[in-house]
Amino acid sequence: MNNIESIVIDNSVSIRDALAKLDETALSVLLLVDSEGSFVRTVTDGDLRRLILSGLALGDSLCSLTENGSVVIREPLSDDAVLSLMDKHEINQVPYIDEQNKPAGVYLRHQLKPRVQLSIPHMGDHELGYVHEAFNTNWIAPLGPNVDAFETEIAEYVGIGHAAALSSGTAAIHLALRLLGVEAGDTVLCSSFTFVASANPILYQAAKPVFIDSEPATWNMSPIALENALQDLASQGVKPKAILVVHLYGQSADMDSIMALSREYDVPVIEDAAESLGASYKGQHTGTFGAFGVFSFNGNKIITTSGGGMLISNDGQKIDKARFLATQARDDAPHYQHSEIGYNYRMSNVLAGIGRGQLKVLDDRVRSRRAVFDHYKKRLGHLSVISWMSEPEGDFSNRWLSSIKIESLDEAYTAKALIAYLADHNIEARHLWKPMHCQPLFDGCTYYEHEGHSYCDELFRHGLCLPSASNMDVKQQDRVIDCILAFFN
């Protein structure tokens, strides 16, 4: 229960002051008492809005508010009993009233049932050791032993020659484009169904993105749409500088088909594997097929450095050049000399230490995320209204986010409605990515659909991501599942 001193008011308070108090306390309810301090009723922002709609001004008092039969608790109850009472009356707060009829506390749903978040950091026992080492040796500034070791350990984990630790996955994509010689006016083919960070670096280089639809099998770049784009551009005498393919939600794209097209048209591939570290395609880690691979260690990723990324490649000279560009492109001179544009893109030694500790438990995190997905599917698999992001034979998804598609045409059972329903129960779910070709930023960019139908538009309209953190316990998962079952029932 909360201390209620700050939310107790009498009817002399103005509507304006009551609204300000609601905003200040952030408890979503005020408790109205009479001149003797006895409880009269609860007051919510809805009650105050209705007063204004009835014609009262913000400066008017609450005198017109009368007793409304507010639901209260007058004896101690368990949390589950309080939640049942809230569910029965469809409310989110219940005051506790003592024997003298005075408010003594208030129960709030979001405190009895803490928010289930989509994907939160999962820290372990190893990270602090490396961070303490950085502090003890005073390697706090960018670069240092942890950076070197993190690069080596990531490269060894995914089975590639070289890696450069950077400030973000976005920085890694930008450097990959720069290293492939992408310049103003060049064309880059990019997955449309992705987060904007995949496509923004194309604009950094003043190049032209051409967006490619997804396919039903993987929800990732459609080889059919990609081939149509390559054929069409070739007929116009345009040779793209790169194919930027994204491995969404931990699931690999169809890399055999995409790499075959890359070779046929002689266009290099950059793999945005920001969401798929630990995933594989036919036994090979995502990020290791193309000229460059990109990982992200943002706070919501499967492992995190709080913020950071990695550029990987088998071309050691290119990775050396990436490090050079990422440290302001400082020439080898006894003074500060710069001959080309550089960036402040390197990862710090402290954050790299966190990454080293996280990498030690990456396989455990993947197992945990896959277990969350499996539990969802086991308990919700009987619902024909839900389809699941697939995992084609031979692929191994890290199931970074458990993603579903609502197959109902009933307007009452949309992804948007389910997200709102879960939010009402303090559970975070999110729409799938809004495709890049639908974003105002990329208005007018060319877009190639999958077999005459925009599949990623369909995914955006009907899909959502469920809470998927690797540190979710079964009770939290069941809470999400029970809410989904209640929604469809």
Buried (B, 14 or more C-beta within 10 A) or exposed (E): BBEBEEBBBBBEBBBBBBBEBBEEBEBBBBBBBEEEEEBBBBBBBEBBEEBBEEEBEEEBBBEEBEEEEBEBBEEEBEEEEBBEBBEEEEBBBBBBBEEEBBBBBBBBBEBBBEEBBBBBBBBBEBBBEBBEBBEEEEBEEBBBBBBEBBBEBBBEBBBBEBBBBBBBBBBBBBBBBBBBEBEEEBBBBBBBBBBBBBBBBBBBBEBBBBBBBBBBBBBBBBBBBBBBBBEEBEEEEEEBBBBBBBBBBBBBBBBEBBBEBBEEBEBBBBBBBBBBBBBBBEEBBBBBBBBBBBBBBBEBBBBBBEBBBBBBBBBEEBBEBBBBBBBBBEEEEEEEEEEEEBBEBBBBBBBBBBBBBBBBBBEEBBBBBBBBBEBBEEBBEEBEBBBBBEBEEEBBBBBBBBBBBBEBEEEEBBBEBBBEBBEEBBBBBBBBBBBBBBBEEBEEBBBBBBEEEBBBBBBBBBBBBBBBBBEBEEEBBEBBBEBBEEBBE
